[in-house]
Amino acid sequence: MNIAFVPARCGSKAIRFKNIKEFCGKPLIYWNLLALEHSEKVDKVYVATDCQEIEDVVSRFNFKKVEVYQRTKESAQDTSATEDVMLEFLMFNKFEDNDKFILVQATSPITQSEDFDKAIEQLERSDSDSLLTVVNEKRFYWNSDGTPMNYDYRNRPRRQDFEGFYLENGAFYINSVANVRRDKNRLSGKISLYEMQDYTSIEIDEDLDWVIAEKYMHQHVLSKKLLRDKKIKLFLSDVDGTLTDAGMYYDIHGNEMKKFNTHDGKGFELLRKQGIKTGLITSENTKIVENRAKKLKVDYLYQGLEHKGKLEIAKEICEKEGITLDDVAYIGDDINCKELLSNVGIAACPSSSLNEIKEMYSIINLNSKGGEGAVREFVELLRKENLI
């Protein structure tokens, strides 16, 4: 059995409630738990906390593998070592000696499911007793007495010829239950090194670390996972600023007009032919949009919204269709779209959107402006990726 163990104290001196502070749109601890939940090698995940707030947040994730372990006050002090809570946990829980114990650090959120799986496989294939994660550092270090630590300055190597050295990145550690109990340490005996990408060297301890880690997460992980191997069942769109250019037009009689794009109309037709349900959700309430919805033959039209937000409307549609928000693609451009954009399976925005929307970590920034084929571009992207 492979057991993952994630310590998550309430206390944090530099960043208050760090473990559940929002990181790339989700609580920090969510990212490691998500990776562990989808790991093929990890059987069970325990979050060790002394904090009701953290327990409540973790419970809302509804991950099947995850349980919360209430650590004692003695193992949750500022002076407590991680090994203290590890040993406490193993004392109160019965596991087999040869079970794998995987210590996971929530402050390394970039770790992916495949990292856990590959590291476990590496340890199983080796004759090592334990394993830790590292990155290869190609930097030149010096001692305080002015002597070089890891190279000869008289024969300075080129970076591509420099072997560098391995830096412990703190992402996770693997040992057997028996070894942890016996040696009272996360590592024992012969140690194997599992090398990770250099950007995983960041550990979140200070505010600056947080900013850098979010940038790395977006660049190396989230941007590659926005398009997933899962079929979309419902396509929703905002209207003003998305299907239109957000302009306000009036004729000589004072009648309001809106400018739509025929390419977007073709996009809705392509969705319909693929059997994808479609809908428009807009805060405005006009006959123009009603007529456009009829022309597009959308399955759902919600205007005005009154006291309901767009997310609530989308949830109602999902309930009617027997699907989840993860099955939904949505395109919007303004702050009243943000909550829904943050919760759907795939989100996109026109290039003319507000910066607050374009800077979201979970969004696809399209090249087209609102009213100039942005919806069609999104549809074509979904088709290209075989998601509809």
Secondary structure, DSSP 8 states (H G I E B T S, - for coil): -EEEEEE--S--SSSTTGGGSEETTEEHHHHHHHHHHT-SS--EEEEEES-HHHHHHHHHH--SSEEEEE--GGGSSTT--HHHHHHHHHHHS---TTSEEEEE-TT-TT--HHHHHHHHHHHHHSS-SEEEEEEEE----B-TTS-BSSS-GGG---GGG---EEEEEEEEEEEEHHHHHHH-SS--SSEEEEE--GGGG----SHHHHHHHHHHHIIIIIHHHSS-SS---EEEE--TTTTS-S--EE-TT--EE----HHHHHHHHHHHHTT-EEEEEES---HHHHHHHHHHT-SEEEE--TT--HHHHHHHHHHHHT--GGGEEEE--SGGGHHHHTTSSEEEE-TTS-HHHHT-TT-EE-SS-TTTTHHHHHHHHHHHTT--
